[in-house]
Amino acid sequence: MEAKTKDLWVFIETNTDGSAKNVGIELLTPGKSLAKKQGGELVAVVIGNDTAAAVEAANTHGAEKIIVVDGPEYKDYSTDAYTIAICTLVEKYGPTSMLIGATNNGRDLGPRVACRLKTGLTADCTNLDIDEESGNVAWTRPAFGGNLMATILCPNNRPQIGTVRPGVFKKCMPQEASAVIIKEKIHVDSSDIRTQILEVIEEMGSEKVDLEGAEIIVSGGRGVGSAQGFDTINALADILGATVGASRAAVDSGWISHAHQVGQTGKTVGPKVYIACGISGAIQHLAGMSSSDCIIAINKDPDAPIFDVADYGLVGDLFEVLPILVDEIKKARA
Amino acid sequence: MNMLVCVKQVPDTTEIKIDPVKNTLIRDGVPSILNPYDGYALEAAARIKDKNKDAKIVVLSMGPMQAKAVLKEAISIAADKAYLVSGRTFGGSDTLATSYIISQAIKEIEKTEGKFDIIFCGKQAIDGDTAQVGPEIAEHLGYPQVTYGLEAEVDGDLVKVKKETEEGAAIVGVSMPCVLTFTKPSWDPRYPTMKRKLAANRAEIPVISDTDLVDIDTTRIGLKGSPTKVKKTFVPKKKTGGIMVAEDTVEASTKKLFELLNNANIL
């Protein structure tokens, strides 16, 4: 389809309580500069049930226009209802581009929407820009397990759509709310929703781990050696008020749950400080944490690739280093 | 129960190295494997077949002739029959074009194998990592989808899928026909048996080529039919200017590290 405007849309995914998931608000930050370069407005598209909190969050984080679709059929995410809502809006308003957070639901929705609209989608972008030559969005994403980066364009189809992982961009400072709010009624009949949630399982040990919102992360890898080994990681995390992360090696060994995993098949994080302990730094892990502001690496192996991305590196056994570091922090704070 | 599993042959991305001089991907000598997520999808189908002996598992792969290797592997694990979708005009297809070709091929295969009740895919392939082809096949066919599946069970007219969510897991019921995509479950997929390996070696694998898909819209396939274009690829830049702390003892190094971090207001 043809674009009717130069507007850039950011899909704001909501929780079941109607609040916004972080990633949608984060995406308003790059959305603003892309919209400006495209010569259009930044539009937040909020879909959910009782969405006042999500609308407010979008309004105080840079949205110039907010389109709201609110109704009980949107309380729980479903592929069918959300695809119908977004495609209906796109056909009505014709944005030129759209950003979707690459959450599990966002990665379920994005391809479904792109396919229905017969347009291109670029998944899991880590950098967004405007291609100077053509004026299209230049979507940059990792491929081959993070070994290679690719910049993708969608020159002839509209809207151009990309999903972006949580934690790649940071929320802007809250500002005065000034968005124009448009309410759209899009009713989806329950018979058109072909999936239903039968049961929600709170898995053992699936405690809420907020890696994407963490300011400091202390992560352990193969060098931690055992589940008990994570006590040493936890001790440093506790004193710093940090969240505990892990590499795939540690998760696959069963020492810590998948909720803690950072990297290509885990979470993408961008904390102020990332402390990698006993992590060799496989490219898949680096793909998930290299945008951290400050990376501190502690590893026995001086040739570990983690030192290639570290701002501060120390070659040594984490079980020796971490307790001393904890003592030093305690002393400094005493 | 008539099931189709879509599989892809991928380079083992954990074995890929970067040429330090040319700064490009070294693909020579990298082993080709069955995409691990497709292996989980195949196992989920096999588990349904375990409980329902009349069930049939057909596998499909789109790719060059070498991709027959992963189809034979799938037969040696659990599949009854395999098809390769391969054609010169399919080359350069992005996810939208690929999923369109596969959906057309599925309709062609259904003429022989009957209508599929469930189509299984891996969540994503480890080379492209897009997670788009499964849901796009579902959309082309007009079927419902459940992604991030861990286990699936047939219960009357419904498939009950345990799926990974950000909060933990959920059981989702979906009507058939449907498309399911799978991620890594807590169990390991079964191994091939010797008997099945022999059967796999003997198996004829029909090839569905571009000329077999007579109804396909050729403006929607290949490089030209793909809405996304690769502008450039590059190897991620390494950071420079990091500080290695190396005093005489680990204790001294640690103290020095803390001093540096403290002075820079990092900790």
Interface residues (C-beta under 8 A of the other chain):
Chain A: T79 D80 T103 N104 R107 D108 G110 P111 R112 A114 C115 R116 K118 T119 G120 L121 T122 A123 D124 D131 A138 P142 A143 F144 G145 G146 N147 L148 M149 A150 T151 I152 L153 C154 P155 N156 N157 R194 T195 Q196 I197 L198 E199 V200 I201 E202 E203 S206 K208 L240 Q264 T265 K272 V273 A282 Q284 L286 S290 C294 I295 I296 F307 D308 V309 A310 D311 Y312 G313 L314 V315 G316 D317 E320 V321 I324 L325 E328 I329 A332
Chain B: P11 T13 T14 I16 I18 L25 D94 T95 L96 S99 I126 D127 G128 D129 T130 A131 Q132 V133 G134 P135 E136 A138 E139 H140 P144 Q145 V146 T147 Y148 K160 K162 E164 T165 E166 E167 G168 A169 A170 I171 V172 G173 V174 S175 C178 K184 S226 P227 T228 K229 V230 K231 K232 T233 F234 V235 P236 K238 K239 G241 G242 I243 M244 V245 A246 V250 E251 S253 T254 K255 L257 F258 L260 L261 N262 I266 L267
